[in-house]
Amino acid sequence: MDTEVDVGNGLSGTVVMMQQMAMYSTFLRTICLTMQSFDVVEAEDSVVISTKAKLRFQILRSTIEGIFPHVMGNEWLVSQLVGKEVEPAMGITFVFNGDGKCCKYSVDLDFVGAFLSIIKDPVVVDMLLGRALIADNCMFGVIDEPREPEEEKPVAINVEQLGGLEEECHSFTEKQSEYRGVSTSGPPRTEDQTCLRAVEDYFVALAKGYDPAVHRGFVWDHFARDSQEKIAERWLSLSNCFSILSFQRKAVASVEYGSQKGTRVIKASAKYMLRITPATIQFVFPHLRDRHQLRNMLIGNVLGVPSQIKLFIQGGSGRIFAIEEHMDFAVSLRKLFAGRQELQVVMLHAKRALESFNLSDSTAINRVEISTTDVEPVDERQKTAATISPRRMIRMSDLLS
């Protein structure tokens, strides 16, 4: 290596390169590095060798501590990563000078592909890598800027930079609070921020539905003890009735004080993307099993179901202890049917089927309201049979009872 080898980020020298090798050895348990191919390009005064390889390594707890410290508090995510082995694609390029020494060294490692192979959810991977301590050229750690010349008085510059950072931080906090719909005026809102973080984690973790093996730790960390079983049942029921493609928060409407001391009630709007499957017909629309035309119109279609959610959160711990939710299936189903009569048949009979489930549980957790607003009986005979209020609270966890 050339003593001033360029390693990127404005840094050079074999000392920096050795520091990076030490960090890779500390933060990753390297299993093997296998070269798959290489290309050589010769010029008058230099040679460029580009290699393609596979780096197999194991993720350690030190990986999280050293590279992803921002997720240390999310044990549900940490538990998914620690101990896993990945084998991402890697590219290393060496540039040799006329003296035959490497004067430039660059690395490209597919961290996105590596972590997608474990987590599967692009939203969570984006959250993980977005604040990772990985600089350009796949360098680990916080990279210091190159030092300014002596005459530039670096101490004075650092003070000004700190002042600028404070202003930027304040501006960012204002914008973030405005985006989330939380006022920054008045007394400190530390508990509000804790509760908002819990809501954000809820939507990020369940963005692609619920997997017991993956989300058990998340439920344990984020829900009150007497609510954990209920929320797991709710998501399992929904997952068994539909193929959950996505679950996205649209906006946070308000943060209110709950009736219990120290609690918060956060209202949010969301949208589910649910694919209708044969299981949907079996458990939600059983009356359509022999109605092949309507059945075929439903299966395979994706419903964009709007939802209004209230999350009840303990201010100190940030744990969710209750959820109330209104999912408006009628709005999304209306788009599938050209005729109003077909929609009436689908919704009214489904409602009667759903009524047969146990609706006696009135606890706030895990309540889902399915709206059939604006759906009227097809005829007087159906009207007599369907003596149902326009809106009815049901538990989605009862769908598979």
Protein Blocks (a to p, Z undefined) as FASTA:
>chain_A
ZZklcebjhiacjklmmmmmmmmmmmpccfbdcdfbdcddddfkbccddddddddddddf
klmmmmmmmlmmmmmlmmmmgopacdddddddddddfkopafbdcddddfklmmmmmnop
aklmmmmmmmcccdehhigcjdddddddfklommlmmmmmmmmmmmmmmmmmmmmmmmno
pafehjdfklmmmmmmmmmmmmmmmmnopafklmmmmmmmmpcfklmmmmmmmmmmmmmm
pccfbdcdfbdfbdcddfbehiacddddddddddddfklmmmmmmmlmmmmmlmmmmnop
acdddddddddddfklopafbdcddddfklmmmmmpmblklmmmmmmmmmmmmmmpcckb
mcfghpacddfehiacfblmlmmmmcccfbdcddfklmmZZ
